[in-house]
């Protein structure tokens, strides 16, 4: 399998490079990044199967040409509200399959519009295969399949302030706490204010019990589309310390995060101050909690699953494993189209077992 790794020199991508080095099924990896020098350094860390490519995603012709030399395009290149749809479109034009860790709900909606084009081209566009979205949907489907009549799903995620994340991830946080996002209420999509719906949630240590808020991740729009019968799906997110999210919500009220350009300006302003928001007491891990309610054999039913780990690792493991299953031919019988995790992975059990075998801390 030959992989074009877009955004392969970024902070989040380092864990994926380390994981790919150990996989015999991966024949070659091209680390493509706007920062060509950094990509060259990262490729050197990967070993002889890795090479570097300086690539600007806004250069569509160059992107399509680079894709054609590979079996699959993997994207860590955010912010995904800007890059997910045009990158997926390039993959369809190049005729190769595509997988990403896209996490914005509006990016998922934009890519969903490519369903017919992807199907006609025989290309699988696999969007949102990180931890949230990604692992969260697989855990949600695991609980969903355990009941006769599942009705409600609640997804929760949290990050530690001492996690190593890059600029794209910070722009993502500024975006997901801005404006409104879609949640599934009473069997239909409903817009709610990002930063609203405050809810206390118990996560695995070292996160613990913290406040969370409505955030613009993709689960609340993808799960109801692919798992019939649900009346409610919600997504809440938070951080430790909670002040970080509260500050972003406060800034958004003044329109400072309303557009990509404003987010970039705000990021440049606050970048020198970011160390002030870190603390030795803050965790360097992230976590998730997924709950499912319904009935089973006439009785009320409830399922809960949690996970915890360093964000780059818990984001990269589900994505890598999906690519390996792809290489094994696990999805050969599926037509082209746009696939979220719960649509692609029919039986979550074996998938979760393999993730646990890789060292992921998942409690079912």
C-alpha positions in Angstrom: 0.0 0.0 0.0 1.4 3.4 -1.1 0.1 6.3 1.1 0.2 10.0 0.4 0.2 11.5 3.8 -1.1 15.1 3.6 -0.1 17.3 6.5 2.4 14.6 7.4 4.9 17.0 9.0 2.4 18.4 11.5 2.4 17.8 15.3 -0.5 15.4 15.2 1.1 13.4 12.4 4.2 12.3 14.4 2.3 9.5 16.1 1.0 8.2 12.8 4.5 8.1 11.3 5.7 6.1 14.3 2.8 3.6 13.9 3.2 3.2 10.2 6.9 2.3 10.6 5.9 -1.0 12.1 3.4 -2.0 9.5 4.7 -4.4 6.7 1.5 -3.8 4.7 2.7 -0.2 4.0 5.1 -0.2 1.1 5.8 3.5 0.8 4.7 6.8 2.4 5.0 10.2 0.9 4.9 12.9 3.6 3.4 15.9 1.9 3.4 19.2 3.7 3.5 23.0 3.0 6.7 23.0 5.0 8.9 21.0 2.8 12.0 21.1 5.1 10.0 19.8 8.1 8.5 17.1 5.9 12.1 16.1 4.9 13.1 15.9 8.6 10.0 13.8 9.4 10.6 11.5 6.5 14.2 10.9 7.7 12.7 9.9 11.1 10.4 7.4 9.3 13.1 5.5 7.5 13.7 4.3 4.0 10.0 3.7 3.1 9.3 7.4 3.7 10.0 10.3 1.4 9.1 14.0 1.6 7.1 16.3 -0.8 6.5 20.0 -0.5 2.9 20.5 -1.4 0.4 23.3 -1.2 -3.2 21.9 -0.9 -4.5 25.0 -2.7 -2.7 23.9 -5.8 -5.4 21.5 -7.1 -3.4 20.3 -10.1 -0.4 19.5 -8.1 -2.5 17.8 -5.4 -4.3 15.6 -8.0 -1.0 14.7 -9.7 0.6 13.7 -6.4 -2.4 11.5 -5.5 -2.2 9.5 -8.7 1.0 7.9 -7.7 -0.5 6.4 -4.6 -3.2 3.8 -3.5 -4.7 6.0 -0.8 -4.6 9.6 0.4 -4.5 10.2 4.1 -5.2 13.7 5.4 -4.2 15.3 8.7 -4.2 18.7 6.9 -6.5 21.1 8.8 -8.4 23.1 9.6 -10.9 20.7 8.0 -13.7 23.2 7.6 -11.4 24.7 4.9 -9.6 21.7 3.4 -11.8 18.6 3.7 -14.1 19.0 0.8 -11.6 20.3 -1.8 -9.1 17.5 -0.8 -11.8 14.8 -1.1 -12.8 16.3 -4.5 -9.2 16.0 -5.6 -9.1 12.3 -4.6 -12.3 11.6 -6.6 -10.7 13.3 -9.6 -7.5 11.3 -9.1 -9.5 8.1 -8.7 -7.9 7.0 -5.4 -9.5 6.3 -2.0 -9.3 8.9 0.7 -9.3 8.9 4.5 -9.0 11.7 7.0 -9.3 12.7 10.6 -11.7 15.6 9.8 -13.5 16.7 12.9 -15.7 19.7 11.9 -19.5 19.0 11.5 -19.8 21.4 8.5 -16.8 19.6 6.8 -18.7 16.3 7.2 -21.9 17.9 5.7 -19.9 19.4 2.8 -18.2 16.1 2.0 -21.5 14.2 2.2 -22.6 16.1 -0.9 -20.0 14.3 -2.8 -21.7 10.9 -2.4 -22.9 10.5 -6.0 -19.6 11.7 -7.5 -17.6 9.3 -5.3 -19.9 6.4 -6.1 -19.7 7.1 -9.8 -15.9 7.2 -9.6 -15.7 4.0 -7.4 -13.9 6.0 -4.8 -14.4 5.6 -1.0 -14.2 8.9 0.9 -13.7 7.9 4.5 -14.1 11.1 6.6 -13.6 11.6 10.3 -11.6 8.5 11.4 -9.8 10.0 14.4 -10.9 9.7 18.0 -13.8 12.2 18.0 -15.2 11.9 15.5 -14.0 8.4 14.7 -13.7 6.1 17.6 -16.7 7.7 19.2 -19.0 6.6 16.3 -17.6 3.1 16.4 -18.3 2.9 20.2 -21.8 4.4 19.6 -22.5 1.7 17.0 -21.3 -0.9 19.4 -23.8 0.2 22.0 -26.5 0.7 19.4 -26.2 -2.9 18.1 -26.5 -4.3 21.6 -30.1 -3.1 21.9 -33.4 -4.0 20.2 -34.5 -0.4 20.1 -31.7 2.2 20.7 -33.1 5.7 20.9 -30.5 8.1 22.3 -26.7 8.6 22.0 -24.6 11.1 23.8 -21.0 11.7 22.8 -18.6 13.5 25.0 -14.9 14.4 24.5 -12.3 16.3 26.5 -8.7 17.5 26.0 -5.9 18.2 28.4 -4.2 21.6 28.2 -0.7 20.0 28.1 -1.4 18.0 25.0 0.9 18.7 22.1 -1.3 20.1 19.3 -0.5 22.4 16.3 -2.1 25.6 15.0 -4.7 23.8 13.0 -6.1 22.1 16.1 -6.3 25.5 17.9 -8.2 27.0 14.8 -10.5 24.0 15.1 -11.3 24.8 18.7 -11.9 28.4 17.8 -14.3 27.2 15.1 -16.2 24.6 17.0 -17.1 27.0 19.8 -18.3 29.7 17.3 -21.9 30.3 16.0 -24.2 27.3 16.0 -24.0 23.6 15.4 -26.4 20.8 14.6 -27.7 18.4 17.2 -30.4 15.7 16.7 -33.5 16.4 18.8 -36.9 14.8 18.7 -35.9 12.9 15.5 -34.7 15.9 13.5 -31.8 18.2 13.1 -31.8 21.3 15.3 -29.3 24.2 15.5 -28.0 25.0 18.9 -25.5 27.6 20.1 -21.9 26.4 20.3 -20.8 26.8 23.9 -24.4 26.3 25.2 -25.9 23.2 26.9 -23.4 23.1 29.8 -23.2 19.5 31.2 -21.0 17.9 33.8 -19.4 14.7 32.5 -17.3 12.0 34.2 -14.3 11.1 32.1 -11.5 8.6 32.9 -8.6 9.9 34.8 -6.6 12.1 34.5 -9.5 14.2 33.1 -12.1 13.4 35.7 -15.4 15.2 36.2 -15.5 18.5 34.2 -18.1 20.8 32.5 -18.7 20.3 28.8 -20.6 22.3 26.2 -22.2 21.8 22.7 -19.4 21.7 20.2 -19.3 21.4 16.4 -18.0 17.9 16.0 -19.5 15.6 13.3 -21.1 12.8 15.4 -24.4 14.6 15.9 -24.9 14.8 12.1 -23.5 11.5 11.0 -24.9 9.1 13.5 -28.6 9.9 12.9 -28.0 9.5 9.1 -26.5 6.1 9.4 -28.2 4.5 12.5 -32.0 4.5 12.1 -34.5 5.0 14.9 -32.6 7.5 17.0 -34.6 10.4 18.6 -31.6 12.2 20.1 -27.9 12.5 19.4 -25.7 15.1 21.2 -22.1 16.1 21.2 -20.4 17.9 24.2 -16.8 18.8 24.5 -14.6 20.3 27.1 -11.0 20.8 28.4 -8.9 20.8 31.5 -8.7 23.4 32.7 -12.3 24.4 31.7 -11.3 28.0 31.6 -9.7 27.5 28.1 -13.1 26.7 26.5 -14.9 29.3 28.6 -12.5 31.9 27.2 -13.0 30.8 23.6 -16.8 31.0 24.1 -16.4 34.5 25.6 -14.3 35.7 22.7 -16.8 34.2 20.2 -19.6 36.4 21.6 -17.7 39.5 20.2 -17.4 37.9 16.7 -13.7 37.4 17.0 -14.0 33.7 15.9 -16.8 34.2 13.3 -14.7 33.6 10.2 -11.5 31.8 9.3 -9.6 35.1 8.8 -10.7 36.3 12.2 -9.6 33.0 13.8 -6.2 33.3 12.2 -5.8 36.9 13.4 -6.9 35.9 16.9 -4.5 32.9 16.9 -1.6 35.1 16.0 -2.5 37.5 18.8 -2.8 34.8 21.5 0.0 32.5 20.3 2.6 34.1 22.6 0.2 33.8 25.5 -0.6 30.1 25.1 2.0 28.9 27.6 0.1 30.9 30.2 -2.9 28.5 29.7 -0.8 25.5 30.5 -0.1 24.2 34.0 1.9 21.4 35.5 -1.4 20.2 37.0 -3.1 20.0 33.6 -3.3 16.5 32.0 -1.4 15.6 28.8 -4.1 13.2 27.8 -7.5 13.4 26.1 -10.6 11.2 26.7 -14.0 10.3 25.4 -17.3 9.0 26.8 -20.1 7.6 24.7 -23.5 6.6 26.2 -26.4 4.9 24.5 -30.0 4.4 25.8 -32.9 2.4 24.5 -34.7 -0.8 25.3 -33.8 -4.5 24.9 -36.2 -7.4 25.3 -38.8 -5.1 26.7 -36.5 -3.6 29.4 -34.7 -0.3 29.6 -31.1 -0.6 28.3 -28.0 1.5 28.8 -24.5 1.2 27.4 -21.4 3.2 28.2 -17.9 3.2 26.8 -14.9 5.3 27.5 -11.3 5.8 26.3 -8.3 7.8 27.2 -4.8 8.5 25.9 -2.5 11.0 24.2 -4.4 12.8 21.6 -2.1 12.0 18.6 -2.1 8.3 19.5 -5.8 7.9 20.0 -6.4 9.8 16.9 -4.0 7.9 14.7 -4.8 4.3 15.8 -8.4 4.2 14.4 -7.2 5.8 11.2 -4.3 3.5 10.7 -6.3 0.4 11.5 -9.0 1.4 8.9 -6.3 1.8 6.3 -4.9 -1.7 7.2 -8.4 -3.2 6.9 -8.7 -1.5 3.6 -5.4 -3.1 2.4 -6.7 -6.5 3.6 -9.8 -6.1 1.3 -12.2 -5.8 4.2 -14.2 -3.1 2.3 -13.9 -4.4 -1.2 -17.6 -5.3 -1.4 -18.7 -1.8 -0.7 -19.4 0.7 -3.5 -17.8 4.1 -3.8 -19.3 6.8 -1.6 -18.8 8.9 1.5 -18.3 6.9 4.6 -18.2 7.9 8.2 -16.9 5.3 10.7 -20.3 3.9 11.7 -21.3 3.5 8.1 -18.0 1.8 7.1 -17.5 -0.6 10.1 -20.3 -3.0 10.1 -19.3 -5.0 13.2 -17.5 -2.8 15.7 -16.4 -5.7 17.9 -13.4 -7.0 16.0 -12.3 -3.4 15.2 -12.3 -2.4 18.9 -10.6 -5.6 19.9 -7.7 -4.8 17.5 -7.5 -1.2 18.9 -7.3 -2.6 22.4 -4.6 -4.9 21.2 -2.6 -1.9 20.0 -2.6 -0.5 23.5 -5.6 1.8 23.4 -7.2 2.2 26.8 -10.9 1.5 25.9 -13.5 0.4 28.5 -16.7 -1.2 27.1 
